[in-house]
Amino acid sequence: MRSFFSVFNSPAPEKLAEKELQEMRLTLFQAERRLLEAQLQVDYYRNLIGFLEEVSTVGVESVADKQKAAPQAPRVAPVAPNFVAVSSAA
C-alpha cells in the first residue's frame, strides 16, 4: 500500500523510463552472456562427440598419434552474433 506522501511525490515518467532503460540494458547483457555460454557448451560437446566417434571408429592409438603429429593451430574464437552493446549512449 502506498503512503499518502508517495501519491503526491511519484517520480516523473522520464525518471521511471530512465530506470527501466538501465534495467533492460542489464537484462539484455545477461541474456547475451547466457547465449555465449550456451554456445561454448555446444562447441564443447560437438568436439567431444567428434573425438569419441573417431576413437570408436579408428582406435585410440591412431587418434593419439594423429594429435601428436598435427601441430596445434591457434584456435580462433567463433564470430559472435551482432549483439547490441550495453552503453549509455542515447
N, C-alpha and C positions, 0 to 999 in steps of 0.2 A: 504494500500500500504506500502510495506516495505521500510525502508530508505536504502540509499546506504551503510551506516555503518553496518547495521544489516545483509546485504547479506554476508559480509566477516567475520563477527563475530557471526555466528549462533552457538548455543550450540551443543556440541558433542552429538552423538547418545546415549552415556551412560547417559549423564545428562537428556536427554529427556526421556529415559527409566525409570530412577530413579523417575522423576517427575510423569510420567504416573503410575508407580507402586504405589506410595503413593496415587494418586487419585483413583486408582482401589481398593486399600485396604479400603479407606474411603467409596467408593460406596458399596463394599461388606458388610461392617459393617452396613451401613444404611439399606441395603436390609434385612440383618438378623434381625435387630431391628424391621423393619416393619412386618416381618414374625412372630416374637414373639408377637408383639402387636395384630396381627390378630388372633393368637392362643388364646390369652387371651379373645378376644371378642367372639370367637367361644365357649369357655368354659362357659363364662358368659351367653350367650343366650341359650346354652344347659341346663344349670342349671335352668334358668328362665322358659324355656318351660316345663321342668320336674316338677318344682314346680307348675306352673299353671295347668298342666294336672292333677296333684294329687289333687289340691284344687277343680277343677271342677268335679273330679270323687268321691272323698271321702268327701269333705267338708272342710271348713277352720278350724273348731274346731278340727277335727281329725288330720289334718296336724300340727296345732299348738301344740296340746297335744303330738304328736309324737316327734316334735322337742324339746319340753321342757324335755321329758323323756330321750331322747338319749343324752348322754354326747358328747360334741363337741370334736371330734378327731382332732388332729393337722393335718392340710392339708399339704400334701406332694406335692411339685411342680412337674408338669409333667416333664419327662425327655425330654430335648430339642434335636432336631436332631443334628447330629455331624457337627457343624459349623466349618468353618475354622477360627481360631483365627487371629485377626489383630495383627501382630507383625512385628518387623523389622528384624527378622531372615532371613538370605539369604542362 
